[in-house]
């Protein structure tokens, strides 16, 4: 089962972006930074992914759907 946690990137003190780190059995398998500047949106996406019990093969599709 894949789980994810939020990651945060700060740029020159000007702005913050949020991304996701993906884990399989506690081992990080993927890091996708800079998905959005919205804390609320990334938190909702993270909750939906964690509730969905997804395979790692769906990560790219999930992020693509979110961004379109």
Buried (B, 14 or more C-beta within 10 A) or exposed (E): EBBBEBBEEEEEEEEEBBBBBBBEEEEEEBEBEEBBEEEEEBEEBBEEBBEEEBEEEEBEEBBEEBEE
